Amino acid sequence: TQSTWGRLASRILQTHTRSMVTLQKVDEIIHAKYIAPVEPDEIIHEDWSLVLDQGLIKDLLPQAECMSKYEGNVVTRLHNHIVIPGLVNGHTHAAMTHLRGYGEDLPLNVWLQERVWPMEGRMMSHNWVRDGSELAVAEMIRSGTTCFNDMYFHEDAVAEVVIASGIRAVLGLTMLDFPTKYATGFDDYVNKSLDIYRQFKHHDLISFAVSPHAPYTVCDENLLRAKRLADELNIPIHMHIHETHSEVHDSETGVDGSSMRHRSPSVARPLANLDRLGLIDSRLICVHMTQLTDEEIDMLVARKAHVVHCPESNMKLASGFCPTHKLLLAGVNVAIGTDSACSNNDLDMLSEMRTTALLGKAVAHNAAALPAHVVLRMATLNGAKALGLDDKIGSLVVGKHADVVALHFDALDSLPMFQPVSSIIYACSKDRVSDVWVAGRRLLLEGKLMTLSETDIKVKCKKWLDVMLSPAHDPNIKVPQ
């Protein structure tokens, strides 16, 4: 019939027209069932495509339109998956993954002084930090983290792992008043930090933060020096603040001899003292913040400081609860971190998101507090903003770096799925992470690490465990190389 011939002619014309169009060649096209870009907020794209080229996000568009516009050197079809921005771990101590399970069921001050610091004093070395960080990075990649904010010693060793693995990191230029096996004093911490900064400052995947450990380990004079350094280098300050009740109580009441009292002659809450010193501004990343008044929240808003919430570590150490719902309602940028595997005991940001959502509701006595899309934003774009990287990562926006995670949802415990982002937050475990890209480079392919050897990491982990379990004075124990 005439209509049949008309439809046939139309198809032939469309095919001919497509053959005449020159498709743009790109590095990779990801066709996904769902894409949650985070920006714009609460948007879910169904049957869309993400176009990656030269390490950046080139386009985000419906699949049919994509196939008529682009030709990928690699085409990845994820028809049972949700694609999200890479997760940003806002606070961790990567190398302490060596100490997973060491020093259990203790409050923070006992945990630090009787377990962690003595073992670190015995084990601290470039190789120990490198291998512990490698174990941590492998775990983070497999659970969807594409960027982490680290605070530790021998950050040049961490940088080596970052470069080898392809993950993104903010390295902490860590400083304390007292000597450790790593440095003899504050001047030595600064000098070593500057050496590391100069060595790696031009690497695409590495940025830095000045990291005075805490008000109870760094005095006023050295906090001011850390602030000047951060201003000179134009980088954030990353610090544990108001982590426990004793830190705040002993500082504001002037308890003599307390190891948790801030190292200041000022009898005041640590935040008030930091404000007096001029540290609270848009560069400050405040980690933990479990003890906050309404007035302090108002101050954080006015100064545009950032907060990193570490709920699982805070619960394990019984440190308290960060008032995340209050902070967010007030307008504070709140990100999420795992803290170390020694106080968590994992580096799983998916688990941390679920805990953030559930704990936030319980603390606020409000089931509507911290809905799923807000928590996803906290673990991605808010984290990037806290680190000063929100122009590069944190959302799937054209022009940003292609830090991307895919999660499959065809497992029994993921079904049925009414709302993709809610499924991620409330029903998704780290074994749902199938694929990970950082700057367009595939680091995880169908659950398999592409840049690190799981076998080698396990061997090194076992060797270090043997050393840590051996008597400290045994001269026959050889440290792994």
C-alpha positions in Angstrom: 0.0 0.0 0.0 1.0 3.6 -0.3 1.4 4.0 3.5 3.7 0.9 3.6 5.8 2.2 0.8 5.9 5.6 2.6 7.2 4.2 5.8 9.8 2.1 4.0 11.0 5.2 2.1 11.2 7.1 5.4 13.4 4.5 7.0 15.7 4.3 4.0 16.0 8.1 4.1 16.8 8.1 7.8 19.4 5.4 7.4 21.0 7.3 4.5 21.0 10.5 6.5 22.7 8.8 9.5 25.3 7.4 7.2 26.0 10.9 5.9 26.5 12.3 9.4 30.1 12.2 10.8 29.9 10.9 14.3 32.2 12.6 16.9 34.8 10.1 18.1 35.2 9.9 21.8 37.1 7.7 24.3 34.2 6.0 25.9 30.4 6.0 26.0 28.5 4.6 29.0 24.9 3.6 28.3 23.1 3.2 31.6 19.6 2.3 32.8 19.8 5.1 35.3 22.1 8.1 35.8 22.0 10.2 39.0 24.1 13.3 38.2 23.6 15.0 41.6 23.5 18.3 39.7 20.7 19.3 39.1 19.4 18.1 42.5 17.1 15.1 42.6 17.2 14.4 38.9 17.3 10.8 37.6 17.9 10.1 33.9 16.5 6.8 32.6 18.1 5.2 29.5 20.7 8.0 29.1 24.4 8.0 28.2 27.5 9.5 29.7 30.2 10.5 27.2 33.8 10.5 28.4 36.7 12.0 26.4 40.2 13.0 27.4 39.5 12.4 31.1 36.5 14.7 31.2 32.7 14.4 30.9 31.9 15.5 27.4 28.2 15.0 27.3 25.2 13.6 29.2 22.2 12.9 27.0 19.5 10.3 26.0 20.8 7.1 24.5 19.1 7.5 21.2 20.5 11.0 20.8 23.9 9.8 21.9 24.1 7.0 19.2 23.3 9.5 16.5 26.0 11.9 17.7 29.0 10.0 19.1 31.2 7.0 18.3 33.1 5.6 21.3 36.4 3.8 21.1 34.9 1.9 24.0 31.2 1.4 24.5 30.0 0.2 28.0 26.5 -1.0 28.3 25.1 -1.0 31.8 21.5 -1.8 31.4 21.0 -3.1 35.0 23.0 -0.3 36.6 22.8 3.1 38.3 25.6 5.5 37.5 26.6 8.1 40.0 29.5 10.5 40.6 32.5 9.0 42.4 32.2 9.0 46.2 34.4 11.4 48.1 35.7 10.1 51.4 36.0 13.4 53.3 38.3 12.2 56.1 40.5 9.2 56.6 43.9 7.9 57.6 44.6 5.5 54.8 47.7 3.7 56.2 45.9 2.9 59.5 44.1 0.1 57.5 47.1 -1.9 58.8 45.5 -1.5 62.3 42.0 -2.7 61.4 40.8 -4.5 64.5 43.6 -3.3 66.7 42.5 -1.5 69.8 38.9 -2.4 70.0 36.1 -1.2 72.3 38.0 1.8 73.8 37.3 5.5 74.2 39.3 7.9 72.0 41.9 9.0 74.5 42.7 5.4 75.6 42.6 4.1 72.1 45.1 6.7 70.9 47.5 6.8 73.8 47.6 3.1 74.8 47.1 1.4 71.5 47.5 3.5 68.3 50.3 5.8 69.1 52.6 3.1 70.7 52.1 0.8 67.6 52.7 3.7 65.2 55.8 4.6 67.2 57.1 1.1 66.6 56.0 0.6 63.0 56.1 4.0 61.4 58.1 3.9 58.1 57.7 4.9 54.5 57.1 1.2 53.5 54.6 0.6 56.2 52.6 3.7 55.2 52.8 2.8 51.5 51.6 -0.8 51.9 48.8 0.2 54.3 47.7 2.9 52.0 47.7 0.4 49.1 45.4 -1.9 51.0 43.1 1.1 51.8 43.0 2.4 48.2 42.1 -1.1 46.9 39.2 -1.2 49.4 38.1 2.3 48.6 38.1 1.7 44.8 36.1 -1.5 45.2 33.5 0.3 47.3 33.1 3.3 44.9 35.4 5.9 46.4 37.2 7.9 43.8 38.7 10.6 46.0 39.9 10.6 49.6 41.1 13.2 52.0 44.0 11.8 54.0 45.7 12.8 57.2 48.9 10.9 58.2 52.6 10.7 58.0 54.9 9.9 55.1 52.3 11.3 52.6 54.9 10.9 49.9 54.3 7.1 50.3 50.6 7.7 50.0 51.3 9.8 46.8 53.1 6.8 45.3 50.0 4.6 45.8 47.7 7.3 44.4 49.8 7.6 41.2 50.1 3.8 40.8 46.4 3.2 41.4 44.9 6.1 39.6 42.7 7.2 42.5 42.4 10.9 43.4 43.5 12.2 46.8 44.0 15.2 49.0 47.2 14.6 51.0 47.4 16.1 54.5 50.5 18.0 55.5 50.2 16.6 59.0 51.6 18.6 62.0 51.8 18.1 65.7 53.6 19.8 68.6 55.3 16.7 69.8 57.9 14.4 68.2 57.1 11.1 66.6 59.1 8.5 64.8 58.3 10.5 61.6 59.4 14.0 62.8 61.3 15.6 65.6 58.9 18.6 66.2 56.7 21.1 64.5 59.4 22.6 62.4 60.4 19.2 61.1 56.7 18.4 60.3 56.5 21.6 58.3 59.8 21.1 56.4 58.9 17.5 55.5 55.4 18.6 54.4 56.8 21.3 52.2 59.2 18.8 50.6 56.2 16.6 49.8 54.1 19.5 48.5 56.9 20.6 46.1 57.4 17.1 44.9 53.8 16.3 44.0 52.0 19.7 43.6 51.8 19.5 39.8 50.2 16.0 39.7 46.7 16.0 38.3 45.3 13.6 40.8 46.9 15.1 43.9 46.0 18.1 45.9 46.9 19.1 49.5 45.5 20.4 52.8 47.4 21.7 55.8 46.5 19.2 58.6 47.2 20.3 62.2 46.0 17.2 64.0 43.7 18.7 66.6 43.4 21.5 69.2 44.7 19.1 71.9 47.9 18.3 70.0 48.8 21.6 68.4 49.3 24.9 70.4 48.0 28.3 69.5 51.3 29.5 68.1 51.6 26.5 65.8 48.0 26.7 64.7 48.7 30.3 63.6 51.7 29.0 61.6 49.5 26.3 60.0 47.0 29.0 59.1 49.7 31.2 57.5 51.0 28.2 55.5 47.5 27.3 54.2 46.9 30.9 53.2 50.3 31.0 51.4 49.7 27.8 49.5 45.9 28.6 49.0 44.9 25.2 50.3 42.4 24.0 53.0 43.0 23.3 56.7 41.9 19.8 57.7 41.6 19.2 61.5 39.8 17.1 64.1 37.6 19.5 66.1 35.1 19.0 68.9 35.3 15.2 68.5 34.5 14.3 72.1 32.8 15.7 75.1 36.0 15.6 77.1 37.8 17.7 74.5 35.2 20.4 74.8 34.5 20.1 78.5 38.2 20.0 79.6 39.0 23.0 77.4 36.2 25.3 78.5 36.6 24.5 82.2 40.4 24.5 82.1 41.0 21.0 83.5 44.7 20.8 84.4 46.6 17.7 83.2 43.9 16.6 80.7 45.3 15.1 77.5 42.2 16.2 75.7 42.2 19.8 76.7 43.3 22.2 73.9 46.9 23.3 74.0 45.9 26.9 74.7 46.0 29.1 77.8 42.5 30.2 76.8 39.8 28.7 79.0 37.2 28.3 76.3 35.6 25.9 73.9 38.1 24.9 71.2 35.9 26.4 68.4 35.8 29.7 70.2 39.6 29.7 70.5 40.0 28.8 66.9 37.7 31.7 66.0 39.8 34.0 68.2 42.9 32.9 66.2 41.2 33.5 62.9 41.2 29.9 61.7 37.5 29.5 61.1 36.8 30.5 57.5 35.9 28.9 54.1 39.1 26.9 54.0 38.5 25.1 57.3 37.5 21.4 57.2 36.1 20.5 60.6 36.1 16.8 61.2 33.7 15.1 63.6 32.0 18.1 65.4 29.9 16.0 67.7 29.6 18.7 70.4 28.0 21.9 68.9 25.8 24.7 70.2 23.3 26.6 68.1 25.6 29.6 68.4 28.5 27.6 67.1 26.4 26.4 64.1 25.6 30.0 63.3 29.3 30.9 63.4 30.1 28.0 61.0 27.4 29.4 58.6 28.8 32.9 58.9 32.4 31.8 58.3 31.4 29.3 55.5 33.4 26.5 57.2 32.9 22.9 56.2 32.0 19.9 58.4 32.9 16.2 57.7 30.6 13.7 59.5 32.2 10.4 60.4 29.2 8.6 62.0 30.5 5.0 62.3 33.8 6.0 63.8 32.0 8.3 66.2 29.7 5.6 67.3 32.4 3.0 67.7 34.5 5.3 69.9 31.3 6.6 71.7 32.4 10.1 70.8 28.9 11.5 70.2 26.6 12.5 67.4 27.2 15.3 64.9 23.9 17.3 64.4 23.9 16.9 60.7 20.3 17.8 60.1 20.6 21.0 62.1 23.8 21.9 60.2 22.3 21.3 56.8 19.2 23.2 57.6 21.3 26.2 58.8 23.3 26.1 55.5 26.6 24.5 56.5 28.2 22.3 53.9 28.4 18.8 55.4 30.4 16.0 53.8 30.9 12.4 54.9 34.1 10.5 55.9 34.9 7.0 57.1 37.8 8.0 59.4 40.3 5.2 59.6 39.7 1.5 59.4 41.2 1.2 62.9 38.1 3.0 64.3 35.4 2.0 61.9 36.5 -0.8 60.8 36.1 -0.3 57.1 36.4 2.4 54.4 33.0 1.7 52.9 31.3 5.0 51.9 28.1 3.2 50.9 27.8 1.9 54.5 28.7 5.3 55.8 25.9 6.9 53.7 23.3 4.5 55.1 24.5 5.1 58.6 24.4 8.9 58.0 20.8 8.7 56.8 19.5 6.5 59.6 21.4 8.2 62.4 20.5 11.6 61.2 16.8 10.7 61.4 17.2 9.3 64.9 19.2 12.3 66.3 16.7 14.8 64.7 13.7 12.7 65.9 12.5 13.3 62.3 11.9 10.5 59.7 12.1 13.1 57.0 15.5 14.3 58.0 18.4 13.5 55.6 16.5 12.0 52.7 18.4 9.8 50.3 19.2 12.4 47.6 20.6 14.7 50.3 22.9 12.0 51.6 24.1 11.1 48.1 25.0 14.8 47.7 26.8 14.8 51.0 29.0 11.9 49.9 29.8 13.4 46.5 29.4 17.1 45.7 29.5 18.3 49.4 32.7 16.4 49.9 34.2 17.9 46.7 33.2 21.4 47.9 34.8 20.9 51.3 38.1 19.9 49.6 37.9 22.8 47.2 37.4 20.5 44.2 33.8 21.0 43.4 34.7 22.7 40.1 36.4 19.4 39.1 34.5 16.5 40.7 31.4 15.7 42.8 28.7 15.6 40.1 28.2 14.4 36.5 28.3 17.7 34.8 29.8 18.4 31.3 33.4 19.7 31.7 34.1 18.0 35.0 36.6 15.2 35.5 35.1 11.8 34.7 35.1 10.3 38.2 32.3 7.8 37.8 30.8 4.8 39.7 28.4 2.2 38.4 26.3 0.0 40.8 24.3 -3.0 39.6 20.8 -3.6 40.9 19.9 -7.0 39.6 20.7 -8.9 42.8 17.8 -10.3 45.0 18.5 -7.9 47.8 18.3 -4.9 45.5 14.8 -5.8 44.1 12.3 -4.5 43.6 13.6 -1.0 43.1 11.1 1.9 43.1 13.6 4.7 43.5 17.2 4.4 42.4 18.8 6.8 44.8 16.9 5.4 47.8 18.0 2.0 46.7 21.6 3.2 46.8 21.3 4.7 50.3 19.2 2.1 52.1 19.7 -1.2 50.3 23.0 -1.1 48.5 26.2 -2.7 49.8 29.7 -2.3 48.5 29.5 -5.6 46.5 27.1 -3.8 44.2 29.9 -1.6 42.9 30.8 -3.0 39.5 32.8 -0.3 37.7 34.8 2.7 38.7 36.5 5.4 36.6 38.8 8.3 37.7 39.5 11.0 35.2 38.1 8.6 32.6 40.5 5.8 33.4 38.9 2.5 34.4 40.1 1.4 37.9 37.5 -1.3 38.4 36.0 -3.5 35.7 33.1 -5.8 36.6 34.4 -5.9 40.2 38.0 -6.5 39.3 40.8 -4.1 40.2 42.6 -2.9 37.1 45.6 -1.1 38.5 46.4 -2.9 41.7 47.2 -6.6 42.4 44.9 -8.0 45.1 47.2 -11.0 45.5 50.3 -8.9 46.1 48.4 -6.7 48.6 47.3 -9.7 50.6 50.8 -11.1 50.7 52.2 -7.8 52.0 49.4 -7.4 54.5 50.2 -10.8 56.0 53.9 -10.0 56.3 53.2 -6.8 58.1 50.7 -8.5 60.4 53.5 -11.0 61.4 55.8 -8.0 62.2 53.1 -6.3 64.3 52.4 -9.5 66.3 56.0 -10.1 67.0 57.9 -8.9 70.1 59.1 -5.3 69.5 62.6 -6.1 70.6 63.1 -9.2 68.3 66.1 -8.4 66.1 65.3 -11.3 63.8 62.1 -9.8 62.4 62.8 -8.4 58.9 60.6 -5.5 57.9 59.0 -6.1 54.4 60.4 -4.1 51.5 
